[in-house]
Amino acid sequence: MPTIISVASGKGGVGKSMVVSNLGLLLAQKGQRVILVDMDIGGANLHILFGMFHPPSTLTDFFTNRLTNLEDLAHPLANPASLRLIPGTGETLITANLQHAKKKRLIRHLKKLDADIILVDVGAGTSYHTLDFFLLADHFLAVATPDPTSVLDLYRFIKLAAIRKVLSAFLARDPIADALLSKDFHSVTEVLEAVGRTSESGVTLAQQALRGFQPALILNRMTLKSRINTLHLQNLLKQYVGANLSVLGNIPEDSQVQQSILKYLPVVELSPKAPAALAFEEIAKNVLKLVRGGKETKNPLEEPRKIRA
């Protein structure tokens, strides 16, 4: 069974797809069979970063049952052969109103793909689809820049993902489900308190659901002047988000990244000695340690679970 790693961001334009493309290539070069899956429903662009302008098939074909095997959508990329890509879908009536059954079918087939690692490029925002695609993974990565709006949006995203993870544990339970789904929660703490008022045993289940939720951060476009904002990001997440968070790596501001995008090549292929490429090399090593269960991170941000609105 493959290891699934979801990559998300609180807002668009922070370099999430660029991160996925470079990590995917490096992991494949390190001997892993890697499939990239673009689940940015309605805003898919991962294929363009590899110069694939007109994919022969996309997730739309899977949703419409033109292709029933997800493996048939995994297109090999030229080099290395162990890297494949499942292109995402554009904005259609089906994707805009994606049925729960279609989403569950996609997730079920995703877990059966023939690969060592699956990198899921999750769309920006906090819709149920986005949160569910993020939470289907074994490991969670979040991309942000030091920009204050990116910091705030990332905080909101991770907080809502944690709340969604707790709620999902009770979707089939009654009366806990009714008590939770009828309210709007601003923090995981409020969710746990509501569960406790309904069922003492439910608190244990909620805590178990959160136990494996430990997102790791990748900070993009870092400069010397952005250090203050980075510390602010770490402190904000440490204080308010109910998960153990760590920094997987920092990607410096690098003009070669923009050049790589213009040439439809990952920067690690176009300019492997560029500062950003070297940073990706370290991040890829940390990702492999994540997959193998090792100590992958630096600057751990561990804190007893505590979330406030």
Sequence and secondary structure as in RCSB ss.txt:
>XXXX:A:sequence
MPTIISVASGKGGVGKSMVVSNLGLLLAQKGQRVILVDMDIGGANLHILFGMFHPPSTLTDFFTNRLTNLEDLAH
PLANPASLRLIPGTGETLITANLQHAKKKRLIRHLKKLDADIILVDVGAGTSYHTLDFFLLADHFLAVATPDPTS
VLDLYRFIKLAAIRKVLSAFLARDPIADALLSKDFHSVTEVLEAVGRTSESGVTLAQQALRGFQPALILNRMTLK
SRINTLHLQNLLKQYVGANLSVLGNIPEDSQVQQSILKYLPVVELSPKAPAALAFEEIAKNVLKLVRGGKETKNP
LEEPRKIRA
>XXXX:A:secstr
  EEEEEE SSSSSSHHHHHHHHHHHHHHTT  EEEEEE TT   GGGGGT SS S  HHHHHTTSS  GGGG E
E SSSTTEEEE    S HHHHT  HHHHHHHHHHHTT S SEEEEEE SS  HHHHHHHHTSSEEEEEE SSHHH
HHHHHHHHHHHHHHHHHHTTTT TTHHHHHHTS  SSHHHHHHHHHHH HHHHHHHHHHHHT   EEEEEEE GG
GHHHHHHHHHHHHHH SS EEEEEEEE  HHHHHHHHTTS HHHH TTSHHHHHHHHHHHHHHHHHTTS   EEE
E   S    
